[in-house]
């Protein structure tokens, strides 16, 4: 099936639409759950220093390069990652195959992200049941839990969550398949995602993001306003809203004794001397800003050649940072400190405990907690949908271009592949083994692999001058002239240093863990097989594109000759 040039096919209706879509892609569960957990784990304000350095040195330059690559591919009629990479790589099959490997990332993210969206949806409905109880309406999605979510202590919330998501045993969610709320909600979320993608860029994704993003901000504002007006609800010294802000922004971490009393402060230099803090900050920037996962380049390929992408890119990165720091941080960390204290900060250090164990405990203690719990998990659900839709679109674009399928067939095939991975995640739920494996290899490890391929392509093969010129085309603001130098000689070495440190410190242990963990080994083999299939099919597609382009050139030459003869 021949490609159509940008302008004859799909495109965004407005600059606002693409900014909201890209921001929606970036603003997800990482902003409201993972970021607060990272801050709690790595020293509060001490984590924020490498975080902002990574924002300037990594997020903005890499985002600019992805937008430029995407629109470059779109001008040649490509919207899939292999096509985009091939267009910038002078038609070389190697770069098309590299794009096929990169396409594994958004496809893999869809596989596990949809499952977590189902949790958020059911948590929101559970709290809604508590809000509607005074009206005589009762419903619950948790075994042995009444409408609402008031269980009394952290251990009860942890047990309810583990039972809810099947952490007690593999296959437990399928024991009563047609009555399992989590399984049914997972399929409902998958249907919502792929329906939006099927509706197209402008009529589906853009229109949804124009509604969802304001709703996301409204839910955030309501929860933050409630948290900020609580003051010191427990009356315990050191557990006020201001103390929560101090925990987040103070570069010196409180030093506690065995009883949990604060006896001093740790030095900020001690925290910054730990390379893991820099690794965590950089990894999180990739995760939260949706860098090197395919969404930005694919979305940018639908931007018209004369429209701005330089300011739009900067706006999208800034919006993600704002939602992460000003919204995600303010609504979670102060609330947890107010009700649980600084001594329990380690207990809300991970994504799952922060979002699904600690915060329900906080809402259970908070006046009007069921109402604000409903808004918080509605916020997470909306953020999850906007992110997962952005991962589904690159996969659909690859299927459509590489296999020459119609949009409907592409969506159906992509959904089938994604749901295969989702089924694996839903089955191997014991201790969240499958979810953790997908999250690490797809959302943490692979973006580092992608960034080196993508930076080499954009800065050296395509060329920094051409990349800058693409950003300047229709730009409302020009990117700094040192942009090419920064991405070549500052961003790339910085990322190489961080990745090398991870490999030195954790690489061998992680590989040994794969060999000893049957579930993770199966998932790695599944991902390797999927990636190999994507590369093989992409190479075949690239050869077909070569034939099509050669036929087009011959036709153009023949037409020119005929015109001259006439």
C-alpha positions as a printed NumPy array, in Angstrom:
array([[  0.   ,   0.   ,   0.   ],
       [  1.582,   3.286,  -1.069],
       [  2.22 ,   5.971,   1.502],
       [  0.649,   9.393,   1.272],
       [  2.52 ,  12.622,   1.848],
       [  1.869,  14.623,   5.002],
       [ -1.074,  16.903,   4.393],
       [ -3.077,  14.341,   2.417],
       [ -3.339,  11.959,   5.321],
       [ -4.021,  12.379,   9.041],
       [ -2.743,  15.385,  10.943],
       [ -3.453,  17.321,  14.111],
       [ -6.2  ,  19.918,  13.988],
       [ -4.249,  22.427,  16.103],
       [ -0.94 ,  23.05 ,  17.868],
       [ -2.817,  22.941,  21.169],
       [ -4.07 ,  19.478,  20.295],
       [ -0.621,  18.018,  19.694],
       [  0.805,  19.715,  22.815],
       [ -2.018,  18.314,  24.962],
       [ -1.589,  14.881,  23.388],
       [  2.181,  14.804,  23.94 ],
       [  1.767,  16.223,  27.447],
       [ -0.915,  13.614,  28.096],
       [  1.502,  10.949,  26.891],
       [  4.124,  12.145,  29.367],
       [  1.778,  12.924,  32.267],
       [  0.923,   9.512,  33.648],
       [  1.294,   7.231,  36.622],
       [  5.004,   8.081,  36.83 ],
       [  4.195,  11.688,  37.734],
       [  1.767,  10.96 ,  40.535],
       [  3.151,   7.698,  41.923],
       [  6.716,   6.971,  40.817],
       [  8.074,  10.507,  41.26 ],
       [  7.015,  10.862,  44.922],
       [  8.442,   7.404,  45.613],
       [ 11.764,   8.385,  44.042],
       [ 11.875,  11.594,  46.078],
       [ 11.195,   9.668,  49.293],
       [ 13.835,   7.059,  48.506],
       [ 16.676,   9.303,  47.384],
       [ 16.793,  12.116,  49.882],
       [ 14.008,  14.589,  49.16 ],
       [ 15.582,  17.814,  47.919],
       [ 18.852,  16.011,  47.201],
       [ 17.033,  14.061,  44.477],
       [ 15.633,  17.26 ,  42.999],
       [ 19.115,  18.594,  42.126],
       [ 20.067,  15.812,  39.645],
       [ 16.416,  15.724,  38.567],
       [ 16.494,  19.321,  37.299],
       [ 19.972,  18.858,  35.812],
       [ 18.657,  15.835,  33.895],
       [ 15.632,  17.859,  32.811],
       [ 17.878,  20.496,  31.208],
       [ 20.623,  18.213,  29.932],
       [ 18.525,  15.223,  28.816],
       [ 14.779,  15.84 ,  28.597],
       [ 14.747,  19.044,  26.536],
       [ 17.487,  18.133,  23.997],
       [ 16.205,  14.578,  23.485],
       [ 12.618,  15.806,  23.137],
       [ 13.685,  18.345,  20.498],
       [ 15.506,  15.636,  18.56 ],
       [ 12.463,  13.325,  18.684],
       [ 10.103,  16.03 ,  17.435],
       [ 12.492,  16.851,  14.594],
       [ 12.906,  13.191,  13.615],
       [  9.164,  12.608,  13.717],
       [  8.21 ,  15.481,  11.463],
       [ 11.069,  14.65 ,   9.087],
       [  9.556,  11.19 ,   8.647],
       [  6.052,  12.631,   8.342],
       [  7.093,  14.811,   5.402],
       [  7.962,  11.605,   3.537],
       [  4.648,  10.032,   4.513],
       [  6.042,   7.865,   7.334],
       [  4.354,   7.666,  10.736],
       [  5.87 ,   4.441,  12.049],
       [  9.192,   4.352,  13.887],
       [ 10.947,   2.235,  11.203],
       [  9.816,   4.666,   8.522],
       [ 10.803,   7.722,  10.544],
       [ 14.25 ,   6.288,  11.285],
       [ 14.662,   5.216,   7.653],
       [ 13.778,   8.689,   6.339],
       [ 16.411,  10.338,   8.543],
       [ 18.913,   7.548,   7.856],
       [ 19.046,   8.114,   4.09 ],
       [ 16.91 ,   5.065,   3.312],
       [ 19.303,   2.601,   4.96 ],
       [ 17.765,  -0.721,   5.989],
       [ 19.83 ,  -0.725,   9.205],
       [ 17.995,   2.32 ,  10.498],
       [ 14.625,   0.907,   9.476],
       [ 15.464,  -2.281,  11.401],
       [ 16.53 ,  -0.154,  14.376],
       [ 13.109,   1.496,  14.241],
       [ 11.544,  -1.971,  14.272],
       [ 13.404,  -2.755,  17.488],
       [ 12.327,   0.562,  18.995],
       [  8.695,  -0.278,  18.123],
       [  8.922,  -3.024,  20.759],
       [  8.953,  -0.363,  23.492],
       [  5.487,   1.209,  22.999],
       [  3.993,  -2.213,  22.271],
       [  5.477,  -3.621,  25.493],
       [  4.357,  -0.643,  27.574],
       [  0.772,  -1.176,  26.403],
       [  0.972,  -4.767,  27.621],
       [  1.385,  -3.88 ,  31.288],
       [  0.106,  -0.295,  31.484],
       [ -3.452,  -1.342,  30.681],
       [ -3.397,  -3.724,  33.659],
       [ -2.44 ,  -0.928,  36.072],
       [ -5.107,   1.34 ,  34.545],
       [ -7.677,  -1.259,  35.566],
       [ -6.49 ,  -0.964,  39.18 ],
       [ -6.946,   2.818,  39.072],
       [-10.423,   2.499,  37.572],
       [-11.612,   0.018,  40.191],
       [-10.084,   1.992,  43.064],
       [-11.938,   5.085,  41.832],
       [-15.219,   3.137,  41.614],
       [-14.616,   1.641,  45.055],
       [-14.344,   5.117,  46.551],
       [-17.377,   6.219,  44.545],
       [-19.305,   3.426,  46.231],
       [-18.451,   4.985,  49.584],
       [-19.575,   8.416,  48.364],
       [-22.928,   6.988,  47.214],
       [-23.55 ,   4.927,  50.366],
       [-25.647,   7.695,  52.017],
       [-27.985,   7.487,  49.011],
       [-28.527,   3.785,  49.609],
       [-26.318,   2.671,  46.709],
       [-23.887,  -0.111,  47.675],
       [-21.18 ,  -1.789,  45.591],
       [-17.645,  -3.026,  46.139],
       [-14.938,  -4.499,  43.901],
       [-12.758,  -5.812,  46.734],
       [-13.317,  -9.171,  48.434],
       [-14.483,  -8.732,  52.045],
       [-14.408,  -4.908,  51.767],
       [-17.57 ,  -2.813,  52.006],
       [-18.398,   0.207,  49.822],
       [-15.715,   2.83 ,  50.202],
       [-12.268,   2.003,  51.495],
       [-11.807,   2.334,  55.251],
       [ -9.809,  -0.571,  56.668],
       [ -8.173,   0.95 ,  59.733],
       [ -4.451,   0.194,  59.402],
       [ -1.667,  -0.109,  56.821],
       [ -1.466,  -3.9  ,  57.105],
       [ -5.135,  -4.219,  56.136],
       [ -4.691,  -1.986,  53.097],
       [ -1.644,  -3.978,  52.038],
       [ -3.481,  -7.291,  52.4  ],
       [ -6.504,  -5.981,  50.466],
       [ -4.281,  -4.746,  47.63 ],
       [ -2.32 ,  -8.011,  47.422],
       [ -5.527, -10.025,  47.237],
       [ -7.069,  -7.592,  44.757],
       [ -4.26 ,  -7.826,  42.161],
       [ -3.511, -11.519,  42.693],
       [ -0.134, -11.198,  44.43 ],
       [ -0.813, -14.284,  46.514],
       [ -0.545, -16.72 ,  43.598],
       [ -0.199, -17.009,  39.831],
       [ -3.473, -17.43 ,  37.966],
       [ -5.556, -16.356,  40.941],
       [ -7.317, -13.646,  38.927],
       [ -8.595, -16.291,  36.483],
       [-10.135, -18.643,  39.046],
       [-13.493, -17.026,  38.439],
       [-12.775, -15.384,  35.093],
       [-16.169, -13.925,  34.257],
       [-16.621, -12.473,  37.737],
       [-13.085, -11.137,  38.254],
       [-13.354,  -7.318,  38.472],
       [ -9.666,  -6.818,  37.626],
       [ -9.744,  -9.007,  34.504],
       [-12.983,  -7.466,  33.246],
       [-11.721,  -3.941,  33.95 ],
       [ -8.477,  -4.759,  32.098],
       [-10.398,  -5.757,  28.987],
       [-12.587,  -2.646,  29.335],
       [ -9.482,  -0.427,  29.5  ],
       [ -7.982,  -2.193,  26.477],
       [-11.21 ,  -1.647,  24.535],
       [-11.214,   2.057,  25.457],
       [ -7.58 ,   2.494,  24.387],
       [ -7.885,   0.829,  21.008],
       [-11.247,   2.446,  20.259],
       [ -9.654,   5.866,  20.689],
       [ -6.735,   4.868,  18.455],
       [ -9.113,   3.477,  15.836],
       [-10.955,   6.818,  15.714],
       [ -7.733,   8.418,  14.505],
       [ -5.351,  11.206,  15.446],
       [ -7.697,  14.193,  15.233],
       [-11.104,  12.622,  15.895],
       [ -9.915,  10.156,  18.529],
       [ -6.707,  11.003,  20.386],
       [ -6.732,  14.809,  20.012],
       [-10.378,  15.277,  20.982],
       [ -9.994,  12.933,  23.95 ],
       [ -6.868,  14.732,  25.215],
       [ -8.583,  18.116,  24.935],
       [-11.205,  16.83 ,  27.383],
       [ -9.038,  14.57 ,  29.536],
       [ -6.186,  17.002,  30.254],
       [ -8.432,  19.719,  31.809],
       [-10.184,  17.008,  33.848],
       [ -6.792,  15.774,  35.021],
       [ -5.835,  19.273,  36.172],
       [ -9.22 ,  19.74 ,  37.89 ],
       [ -8.877,  16.497,  39.851],
       [ -5.316,  17.452,  40.824],
       [ -6.367,  20.892,  42.014],
       [ -9.174,  19.472,  44.185],
       [ -6.919,  16.938,  45.904],
       [ -4.067,  19.431,  46.448],
       [ -6.463,  22.042,  47.828],
       [ -7.781,  19.515,  50.328],
       [ -4.309,  18.374,  51.384],
       [ -3.052,  21.963,  51.757],
       [ -5.977,  22.949,  53.997],
       [ -5.541,  20.053,  56.437],
       [ -2.832,  21.853,  58.431],
       [ -1.715,  19.365,  61.087],
       [ -4.604,  16.874,  61.292],
       [ -2.952,  14.466,  63.75 ],
       [ -1.599,  17.157,  66.083],
       [  1.775,  15.398,  66.158],
       [  4.796,  17.667,  65.986],
       [  6.647,  17.391,  62.674],
       [  3.61 ,  16.126,  60.739],
       [  2.153,  19.316,  59.268],
       [  1.735,  20.282,  55.625],
       [  4.823,  22.48 ,  55.902],
       [  6.815,  19.532,  57.279],
       [  5.72 ,  17.525,  54.248],
       [  6.978,  20.266,  51.942],
       [ 10.224,  20.347,  53.886],
       [ 10.659,  16.6  ,  53.443],
       [ 10.266,  17.032,  49.682],
       [ 12.434,  20.118,  49.164],
       [ 15.054,  20.096,  51.923],
       [ 18.337,  18.78 ,  50.454],
       [ 19.309,  17.474,  53.894],
       [ 17.454,  14.321,  54.919],
       [ 16.212,  13.821,  58.507],
       [ 18.337,  11.343,  60.479],
       [ 16.177,   9.102,  62.688],
       [ 16.97 ,   6.943,  65.7  ],
       [ 15.467,   3.487,  66.363],
       [ 12.3  ,   5.017,  67.827],
       [ 11.747,   7.161,  64.745],
       [ 12.691,  10.44 ,  66.424],
       [ 14.629,  12.986,  64.39 ],
       [ 18.136,  13.295,  65.867],
       [ 19.937,  15.172,  63.097],
       [ 20.307,  15.786,  59.393],
       [ 22.267,  13.979,  56.696],
       [ 24.482,  16.056,  54.42 ],
       [ 23.279,  16.905,  50.936],
       [ 26.774,  16.177,  49.651],
       [ 26.515,  12.632,  50.972],
       [ 23.383,  12.089,  48.907],
       [ 24.827,  13.695,  45.768],
       [ 27.991,  11.598,  46.038],
       [ 25.858,   8.476,  45.592],
       [ 25.788,   7.612,  41.842],
       [ 22.472,   5.787,  42.318],
       [ 20.769,   9.137,  42.929],
       [ 21.91 ,  10.366,  39.498],
       [ 20.939,   7.076,  37.873],
       [ 17.486,   7.206,  39.469],
       [ 16.912,  10.826,  38.437],
       [ 17.958,  10.22 ,  34.827],
       [ 15.959,   6.992,  34.533],
       [ 12.911,   8.709,  35.908],
       [ 13.198,  11.569,  33.411],
       [ 13.018,   9.015,  30.597],
       [ 10.029,   7.289,  32.182],
       [  8.003,  10.369,  33.081],
       [  8.673,  12.466,  29.956],
       [  7.989,   9.511,  27.587],
       [ 11.412,   9.909,  26.007],
       [ 12.712,   7.272,  23.602],
       [  9.564,   5.17 ,  23.773],
       [  8.171,   6.105,  20.361],
       [  5.195,   8.297,  21.237],
       [  6.763,  11.711,  20.643],
       [  8.295,  10.852,  17.26 ],
       [  5.042,   9.251,  16.075],
       [  2.889,  12.168,  17.224],
       [  5.312,  14.669,  15.656],
       [  5.058,  12.881,  12.298],
       [  1.44 ,  14.08 ,  12.07 ],
       [  2.404,  17.761,  12.483],
       [  2.159,  19.79 ,   9.265],
       [  5.511,  20.982,   7.849],
       [  4.741,  24.688,   8.415],
       [  3.61 ,  24.309,  12.035],
       [  5.708,  24.978,  15.131],
       [  7.394,  22.066,  16.893],
       [ 10.211,  23.834,  18.772],
       [  8.002,  25.72 ,  21.241],
       [  5.466,  22.894,  21.308],
       [  8.197,  20.467,  22.375],
       [  9.432,  22.779,  25.125],
       [  5.846,  23.351,  26.302],
       [  5.131,  19.62 ,  26.499],
       [  8.302,  18.923,  28.536],
       [  7.529,  21.855,  30.846],
       [  3.939,  20.689,  31.323],
       [  5.191,  17.249,  32.307],
       [  7.633,  18.746,  34.822],
       [  4.924,  20.97 ,  36.288],
       [  2.485,  18.103,  36.723],
       [  5.208,  15.995,  38.287],
       [  6.668,  18.479,  40.743],
       [  3.861,  20.945,  41.44 ],
       [  0.984,  18.433,  41.316],
       [  2.265,  14.903,  41.911],
       [  4.726,  15.898,  44.608],
       [  2.412,  18.283,  46.443],
       [ -0.573,  15.965,  46.632],
       [  1.213,  12.818,  47.814],
       [  4.344,  13.48 ,  49.867],
       [  2.895,  16.114,  52.264],
       [ -0.246,  13.999,  52.761],
       [  1.806,  10.902,  53.609],
       [  4.043,  12.839,  56.024],
       [  1.023,  14.472,  57.702],
       [ -0.689,  11.201,  58.518],
       [  2.169,   8.703,  58.698],
       [  5.151,  10.822,  59.708],
       [  8.709,  11.126,  58.449],
       [  9.663,   7.915,  60.252],
       [  7.499,   5.915,  57.82 ],
       [  8.873,   7.57 ,  54.673],
       [ 10.559,   4.344,  53.591],
       [  7.19 ,   2.603,  53.559],
       [  5.961,   4.746,  50.672],
       [  9.118,   4.548,  48.606],
       [  7.804,   2.444,  45.723],
       [  5.16 ,   3.088,  43.079],
       [  2.734,   0.441,  44.265],
       [  2.941,   1.096,  47.998],
       [  2.667,   4.856,  47.533],
       [ -0.356,   4.763,  45.279],
       [ -2.327,   1.721,  46.327],
       [ -1.453,   1.13 ,  49.981],
       [ -0.197,   4.299,  51.66 ],
       [ -2.519,   6.846,  50.062],
       [ -5.688,   4.778,  50.673],
       [ -4.533,   4.675,  54.29 ],
       [ -4.188,   8.48 ,  54.191],
       [ -7.627,   8.933,  52.599],
       [ -9.087,   6.651,  55.259],
       [ -7.834,   9.036,  57.963],
       [ -8.689,  12.234,  56.077],
       [-12.036,  14.024,  56.551],
       [-13.943,  13.566,  53.307],
       [-11.355,  10.982,  52.28 ],
       [-13.699,   8.847,  50.175],
       [-14.662,  11.852,  48.062],
       [-11.045,  12.913,  47.491],
       [ -9.935,   9.305,  47.032],
       [-12.413,   9.052,  44.17 ],
       [-10.953,  12.153,  42.529],
       [ -7.361,  11.019,  43.051],
       [ -7.814,   7.611,  41.455],
       [ -9.952,   9.134,  38.705],
       [ -6.954,  11.375,  38.054],
       [ -4.662,   8.336,  37.859],
       [ -7.036,   6.558,  35.5  ],
       [ -7.272,   9.536,  33.134],
       [ -3.487,  10.009,  33.217],
       [ -3.039,   6.308,  32.505],
       [ -5.379,   6.358,  29.511],
       [ -3.703,   9.378,  27.898],
       [ -0.318,   7.662,  28.298],
       [ -1.303,   4.218,  27.05 ],
       [ -3.137,   5.604,  24.011],
       [  0.094,   7.351,  23.038],
       [  1.888,   3.984,  23.197],
       [ -0.777,   2.196,  21.164],
       [ -0.587,   4.672,  18.27 ],
       [  3.093,   3.937,  17.344],
       [  2.337,   0.216,  17.378],
       [ -0.693,   0.703,  15.115],
       [  1.308,   2.969,  12.781],
       [  4.02 ,   0.293,  12.485],
       [  1.458,  -2.424,  11.714],
       [ -0.238,  -0.253,   9.11 ],
       [  2.929,   0.777,   7.257],
       [  5.06 ,  -2.345,   7.622],
       [  2.309,  -4.826,   6.764],
       [  0.224,  -2.628,   4.465],
       [ -2.982,  -3.171,   6.455],
       [ -6.035,  -0.954,   6.776],
       [ -6.443,   1.043,   9.979],
       [ -9.094,  -1.338,  11.323],
       [ -6.964,  -4.415,  10.661],
       [ -3.904,  -2.669,  12.133],
       [ -5.751,  -1.818,  15.334],
       [ -7.118,  -5.367,  15.615],
       [ -3.704,  -6.987,  15.122],
       [ -1.976,  -4.585,  17.528],
       [ -4.664,  -5.198,  20.126],
       [ -4.231,  -8.97 ,  19.781],
       [ -0.441,  -8.752,  20.284],
       [ -0.757,  -6.303,  23.188],
       [ -3.423,  -8.373,  24.933],
       [ -1.209, -11.458,  24.651],
       [  1.357,  -9.664,  26.785],
       [ -1.378,  -8.33 ,  29.056],
       [ -2.635, -11.876,  29.619],
       [  0.883, -12.887,  30.7  ],
       [  0.968, -10.001,  33.184],
       [ -2.493, -10.913,  34.483],
       [ -1.509, -14.581,  34.937],
       [  1.903, -14.241,  36.61 ],
       [  0.73 , -11.949,  39.379],
       [  2.479, -13.596,  42.33 ],
       [  4.576, -10.884,  43.967],
       [  3.941,  -8.827,  40.795],
       [  6.789, -10.734,  39.109],
       [  5.589, -10.288,  35.517],
       [  4.656,  -6.644,  36.016],
       [  8.056,  -5.836,  37.521],
       [  9.845,  -7.668,  34.68 ],
       [  7.925,  -5.803,  31.963],
       [  8.403,  -2.497,  33.774],
       [ 12.179,  -2.959,  34.062],
       [ 13.076,  -4.348,  30.64 ],
       [ 10.626,  -2.249,  28.609],
       [ 10.24 ,   1.009,  30.527],
       [ 13.676,   1.294,  32.22 ],
       [ 16.309,  -0.663,  30.279],
       [ 15.123,  -0.3  ,  26.658],
       [ 14.88 ,   3.531,  26.609],
       [ 18.609,   3.678,  27.385],
       [ 19.284,   1.412,  24.398],
       [ 16.994,   3.515,  22.212],
       [ 18.564,   6.845,  23.186],
       [ 21.986,   5.863,  21.859],
       [ 20.52 ,   4.639,  18.554],
       [ 18.301,   7.681,  18.209],
       [ 20.963,  10.232,  19.158],
       [ 23.475,   8.685,  16.754],
       [ 20.874,   8.825,  13.98 ],
       [ 19.684,  12.377,  14.657],
       [ 22.962,  14.101,  15.516],
       [ 25.504,  12.277,  13.372],
       [ 23.776,  10.468,  10.469],
       [ 20.99 ,  12.936,   9.706],
       [ 23.086,  15.781,  11.093],
       [ 22.735,  18.397,  13.807],
       [ 22.355,  21.203,  11.234],
       [ 19.446,  19.481,   9.465],
       [ 17.853,  18.633,  12.814],
       [ 18.087,  22.28 ,  13.914],
       [ 16.712,  23.458,  10.564],
       [ 13.719,  21.131,  10.955],
       [ 13.014,  22.595,  14.396],
       [ 13.257,  26.134,  12.972],
       [ 10.723,  25.355,  10.207],
       [  7.559,  27.246,  11.226],
       [  8.948,  27.761,  14.729],
       [  7.539,  30.396,  17.071],
       [ 10.891,  30.414,  18.846],
       [ 14.298,  29.269,  17.64 ],
       [ 16.184,  26.589,  19.508],
       [ 19.642,  27.612,  20.816],
       [ 22.36 ,  27.392,  18.17 ],
       [ 24.412,  25.246,  20.564],
       [ 21.697,  22.562,  20.529],
       [ 23.65 ,  20.233,  18.243],
       [ 26.795,  20.574,  20.337],
       [ 24.888,  19.894,  23.568],
       [ 23.215,  16.704,  22.366],
       [ 26.465,  15.398,  20.852],
       [ 29.01 ,  16.255,  23.497],
       [ 27.105,  16.767,  26.729],
       [ 23.857,  14.758,  26.643],
       [ 25.293,  11.612,  25.045],
       [ 28.408,  11.323,  27.275],
       [ 26.296,  12.009,  30.36 ],
       [ 23.868,   9.223,  29.449],
       [ 26.731,   6.875,  28.574],
       [ 28.289,   7.493,  31.996],
       [ 24.996,   6.823,  33.798],
       [ 24.3  ,   3.667,  31.805],
       [ 27.854,   2.37 ,  32.257],
       [ 27.529,   2.861,  36.003],
       [ 24.304,   0.878,  36.064],
       [ 25.874,  -1.957,  34.049],
       [ 28.884,  -2.027,  36.372],
       [ 26.832,  -1.962,  39.553],
       [ 23.687,  -3.924,  38.696],
       [ 24.053,  -5.52 ,  35.25 ],
       [ 25.51 ,  -8.886,  36.215],
       [ 23.145,  -9.249,  39.163],
       [ 20.118,  -8.521,  37.008],
       [ 21.136, -11.062,  34.367],
       [ 21.794, -13.667,  37.069],
       [ 18.332, -12.935,  38.454],
       [ 16.765, -13.614,  35.06 ],
       [ 18.407, -17.048,  34.925],
       [ 17.123, -17.888,  38.417],
       [ 13.607, -16.511,  37.981],
       [ 11.467, -18.67 ,  35.642],
       [  8.784, -16.016,  35.223],
       [ 11.226, -13.262,  34.279],
       [ 13.072, -15.631,  31.961],
       [  9.83 , -16.436,  30.104],
       [  9.035, -12.747,  29.749],
       [ 12.518, -11.888,  28.484],
       [ 12.277, -14.678,  25.903],
       [  8.809, -13.46 ,  24.899],
       [ 10.101,  -9.905,  24.449],
       [ 13.168, -11.089,  22.52 ],
       [ 10.966, -13.159,  20.194],
       [  8.578, -10.225,  19.688],
       [ 11.471,  -7.859,  18.999],
       [ 13.036, -10.29 ,  16.515],
       [  9.713, -10.605,  14.673],
       [  9.39 ,  -6.811,  14.511],
       [ 12.904,  -6.453,  13.089],
       [ 12.384,  -9.211,  10.497],
       [  9.065,  -7.797,   9.306],
       [ 10.549,  -4.297,   9.225],
       [ 13.437,  -5.423,   7.005],
       [ 10.935,  -6.949,   4.582],
       [  8.89 ,  -3.753,   4.664],
       [ 12.009,  -1.656,   3.999],
       [ 12.746,  -3.698,   0.877],
       [  9.176,  -3.133,  -0.289],
       [  9.528,   0.607,   0.357],
       [ 12.728,   0.589,  -1.765],
       [ 10.854,  -1.008,  -4.661],
       [  7.974,   1.484,  -4.31 ],
       [ 10.332,   4.463,  -4.256],
       [ 12.288,   3.194,  -7.268],
       [  9.042,   2.726,  -9.183],
       [  7.999,   6.262,  -8.245],
       [ 11.318,   7.685,  -9.437],
       [ 11.066,   5.832, -12.751],
       [  7.505,   7.073, -13.215],
       [  8.545,  10.659, -12.488],
       [ 11.438,  10.437, -14.974],
       [  9.108,   9.001, -17.616],
       [  6.592,  11.803, -17.023],
       [  9.311,  14.442, -17.28 ],
       [ 10.576,  12.897, -20.538],
       [  7.045,  12.87 , -21.961],
       [  6.572,  16.541, -21.035],
       [  9.838,  17.508, -22.738],
       [  8.929,  15.552, -25.902],
       [  5.531,  17.225, -26.015]])
